[in-house]
Structures are given as C-alpha cells and as structure tokens.
C-alpha cells in the first residue's frame, strides 16, 4: 500500500476509489527557541495537557535581554499563546507540544480546572463560582491570547471562594491555584447572616441587611456588587479600612465581596 506524507504525518492511501484521502494534521512543535516565519508560523497555539514548570515567551529579538521579551508565562496547566507575524522568535521549556489544534480539552464545558481555555469551545459563557477556599487563586477574563496585560478584561487574586461572569464576547478564561469553577451557584455559607471572606450571592449565600465586621488585624476591604464581571463598573460601593466596619447590603444588590474583614454578623 502506498502512503503519502502530509504535515509530518504518514496516512494510508484510500481504498476502492483510487484517491488518496488526506487528513492534514495541525502544525505543532516542541520545546526550544524558534524563529517565527522560519521554524514556526504565526498563529494561535495551545498545549493540550498539563506540564509541571512550563515556561514560554514571545521574543522581539535573540539578544537574551529581558527587554526582548514581548510576553511570557510560567504555568503547570494547559496554556494558549498567539504568536504575531511581527514576533522574531518564540521560546519554551518544559512544556508539552504546542499545536494549532484548538479543539476542546475540557471534560465538561461548565466545570473549569486550572489552565487557559477558549470561551465557546472549552468553556461556556456564564456565571461560575469556586465553592471552597484555595490559597493563591488567580483568574482572568481575556480578550485575546497574546499574553499582553492589555488583553486582560478583568482579573483577581484571592484566597477565598469567588464568583466570575464570563461574557460571550470573551475570547478566553485563565485560572491557576483555584478550586474547580462550577455553574452550581447554590448556597455555600453555613449561615446567611454570618459569613467570612469571599464573594457571595445576595439572597442565596447572604441575606440583605446591615452587618458589622468581625475582628481583624488590618486591611479590611469590602464591596457591594451589581454583577460579577470583575469590572469596576459592577462595584456599587466599596471601602478599605483598618477599623471595624458596618455595611448595609440591599435586596437589589447582586453580590457582596469581603477580604480580610473577619466574620460579618447581621445587627
């Protein structure tokens, strides 16, 4: 049987009709430093599996200076990067193969583990929450995969349960160090009138009313929310204080967020 080579892969000749059936493979490459336009082509690539200590960077030159790093990241989870036609190079180490196969890698589009994901492919738009606290949880909504800070729509770093609304217009969502994001928005507080740090749904996790903060050492921050986009436009009111605080949560509020304030108790 004859074979034909297409994009680094061998495929067998089709049988019975005298035509070779070609199924082109997505371009891919491994670790190393590559020249854009010579070794690899511009485009969006992803790693489809986790790899401990994966580091990558887009380069404007090969002088080895930090000023030639356009964007970079260090991750243990699947990632995505868009390499621009104007980039000179791309370097990666300890990562799995980079591929232009951008098909879904999540087991469920409504359960989000650690990694960078494509909205509408890996994850669905909607409101998600982490149901338990996790130390060093970071997440961001993305308008692209260049790795530039200008493509971050909204982000946060927290050690407490959180909530985020991913918009249909978002290109991606990235998360690390968080527990699994889920669309199960049922109550996570033990009491609706006494709660600690986190982002909570008014009417589900906490009841409207007036609350007093608990005992804390310093740096209490809290905010009343009209939504969970992570944008400042969703903040109705907020405060940062080193002293005891009192806040009235209205029934029209969508959420309440608290960090470092101890336990809030309804008065």
C-alpha positions in Angstrom: 0.0 0.0 0.0 1.3 3.4 -0.9 1.5 6.2 1.7 1.6 10.0 1.4 3.2 12.4 3.9 1.2 15.4 5.0 2.4 17.9 7.6 4.9 15.5 9.3 2.4 12.5 9.4 2.0 9.4 7.2 -1.5 8.5 6.2 -2.5 5.4 4.1 -4.0 5.6 0.6 -7.8 5.4 0.5 -9.1 2.1 -0.9 -11.5 1.4 -3.7 -11.7 4.7 -5.4 -8.2 5.4 -6.4 -7.9 8.6 -4.5 -5.6 9.2 -1.5 -7.6 10.5 1.4 -5.7 13.3 3.1 -6.4 14.4 6.6 -3.9 17.3 7.3 -2.5 17.4 10.8 -2.4 20.6 12.8 1.1 22.2 12.8 2.9 21.5 16.1 6.4 22.0 17.6 8.2 21.2 20.8 10.5 23.0 23.2 13.3 25.2 22.2 13.9 28.7 20.7 12.3 29.1 17.3 12.5 31.7 14.6 9.0 32.9 13.6 8.4 32.6 9.9 11.2 30.1 9.5 10.9 27.4 12.1 7.2 28.1 13.1 4.4 30.2 11.6 2.5 32.9 13.3 -0.8 31.9 14.8 -2.6 30.7 17.9 -1.2 27.6 19.6 -2.0 25.6 22.7 -0.6 22.9 24.9 -3.3 20.3 25.3 -2.1 18.8 28.6 -0.6 19.9 31.9 3.2 20.0 32.3 5.0 20.9 35.5 7.1 24.1 35.2 6.1 25.1 31.6 7.7 28.4 30.7 7.3 30.3 27.4 8.0 33.7 25.9 7.4 35.7 22.7 10.5 37.4 21.5 11.4 40.6 19.6 15.0 39.5 19.2 17.6 37.0 20.3 19.9 39.1 22.4 18.9 37.3 25.5 17.9 40.5 27.3 14.6 40.9 29.3 13.7 43.9 27.1 13.3 41.5 24.1 10.6 39.5 25.9 7.2 40.7 24.5 5.2 38.5 26.8 5.8 35.4 28.9 4.2 33.0 31.3 5.1 30.2 33.7 2.4 27.5 34.3 1.7 24.0 35.3 -1.5 23.8 33.3 -2.6 23.8 29.6 -1.9 27.2 28.0 -2.6 29.2 24.9 -0.5 31.8 23.1 -0.9 33.8 19.9 2.4 34.4 18.1 2.3 37.5 16.0 3.7 37.8 12.5 5.9 40.7 13.8 7.5 38.4 16.5 11.1 37.4 15.9 11.0 34.3 18.0 9.3 32.0 20.4 10.9 30.0 23.2 9.5 27.4 25.5 10.9 24.9 28.0 9.3 22.0 30.0 6.0 22.4 28.1 4.1 19.8 26.2 3.9 20.1 22.4 2.4 23.3 21.0 -0.3 22.7 18.5 -2.8 24.7 16.4 -5.4 22.0 17.2 -7.7 24.3 19.2 -10.5 21.8 19.8 -11.9 21.4 23.3 -9.7 19.9 26.0 -12.1 20.2 29.0 -14.1 17.1 30.1 -17.1 19.5 30.7 -17.7 23.0 29.3 -19.3 24.0 32.7 -16.5 22.7 35.0 -13.3 24.7 34.7 -10.0 23.3 36.2 -6.6 25.1 36.1 -5.5 26.3 32.7 -6.2 28.7 29.9 -9.3 28.0 27.9 -11.2 29.2 24.9 -14.7 30.6 25.6 -17.3 28.8 23.4 -15.0 25.8 22.8 -13.6 24.7 26.2 -15.9 26.6 28.5 -19.4 28.2 28.1 -20.1 31.8 28.8 -22.0 32.3 32.1 -21.5 32.8 35.8 -19.2 30.5 37.7 -18.1 30.1 41.3 -15.4 28.3 43.3 -17.3 26.6 46.2 -14.3 26.3 48.6 -11.4 28.5 49.5 -8.0 27.9 48.0 -4.7 29.6 48.7 -3.4 31.7 45.9 -6.3 31.6 43.5 -5.8 33.8 40.4 -8.1 34.2 37.4 -8.6 36.4 34.5 -11.1 37.1 31.6 -9.3 37.5 28.3 -9.9 39.4 25.1 -7.1 37.5 23.3 -4.1 35.2 23.9 -1.1 37.4 23.1 -0.1 37.3 26.8 -0.1 41.1 27.0 -1.7 42.8 30.0 -3.9 44.9 27.7 -5.8 41.7 26.8 -6.9 41.1 30.4 -10.6 42.2 30.7 -10.8 41.6 34.4 -8.8 39.6 37.0 -8.4 38.9 40.7 -6.2 37.2 43.2 -7.9 35.7 46.3 -7.7 33.0 48.9 -11.4 32.8 49.4 -14.4 31.5 47.4 -15.1 33.7 44.3 -17.5 34.3 41.5 -17.0 35.4 37.9 -19.2 36.0 35.0 -17.6 35.0 31.6 -19.1 37.0 28.8 -19.9 35.5 25.4 -17.6 38.2 23.9 -14.7 37.0 26.0 -12.0 35.1 24.0 -10.6 33.2 26.9 -10.5 32.5 30.6 -7.4 31.6 32.6 -7.2 30.3 36.2 -4.5 28.9 38.5 -4.4 27.8 42.1 -8.2 27.9 42.3 -10.6 25.1 43.1 -12.8 23.9 40.2 -15.1 26.6 38.8 -18.7 25.5 38.5 -22.1 26.8 37.5 -23.6 25.4 40.6 -24.5 28.7 42.3 -26.3 27.2 45.3 -25.5 28.4 48.8 -22.0 27.9 50.2 -22.3 29.7 53.5 -23.3 27.8 56.7 -25.4 30.9 57.7 -27.0 33.6 55.6 -26.5 36.1 58.4 -22.9 35.4 59.5 -20.1 34.9 57.0 -16.3 35.4 56.5 -14.2 36.3 53.4 -15.3 35.6 49.9 -17.7 36.7 47.1 -21.3 35.9 47.9 -24.7 36.0 46.1 -27.2 38.2 47.9 -30.4 36.2 48.6 -28.6 32.9 48.3 -25.4 33.0 50.4 -26.2 36.1 52.4 -29.4 38.0 53.3 -29.9 41.7 52.7 -29.5 43.8 55.9 -26.9 45.7 58.0 -23.8 43.9 59.0 -20.8 44.6 61.3 -17.3 43.3 60.5 -15.5 40.9 62.9 -12.1 41.1 64.5 -9.2 41.5 62.1 -5.6 42.8 62.3 -5.5 45.2 59.4 -6.6 45.7 55.8 -10.3 45.0 55.6 -11.7 45.5 52.1 -15.3 45.0 51.0 -17.6 45.9 48.2 -21.3 45.7 47.2 -21.8 44.4 43.7 -24.4 44.8 40.9 -22.7 41.9 39.0 -19.8 39.5 38.8 -17.9 40.6 35.7 -14.9 41.7 37.8 -15.1 45.2 36.2 -15.1 48.3 38.4 -18.4 49.2 36.8 -20.0 46.4 38.8 -19.0 47.9 42.2 -21.9 49.8 43.8 -19.8 50.9 46.8 -16.6 49.8 48.5 -14.3 50.6 51.3 -10.8 49.8 52.7 -10.4 50.2 56.5 -8.2 49.2 59.4 -11.1 49.7 61.8 -14.4 48.0 62.5 -16.9 48.5 59.6 -20.6 48.5 59.1 -22.3 48.0 55.8 -25.9 47.7 54.6 -26.5 45.2 51.8 -29.6 45.9 49.8 -32.0 43.4 48.4 -31.3 44.8 44.9 -27.5 44.0 45.3 -26.3 41.0 43.3 -23.3 40.3 45.4 -21.1 41.1 48.3 -17.3 40.7 48.4 -15.1 40.8 51.5 -11.4 40.3 52.1 -9.6 40.4 55.4 -12.6 41.6 57.4 -13.1 38.7 59.7 -16.7 37.4 60.2 -19.6 39.7 59.2 -22.6 39.4 61.5 -26.1 40.9 60.9 -27.1 43.5 63.5 
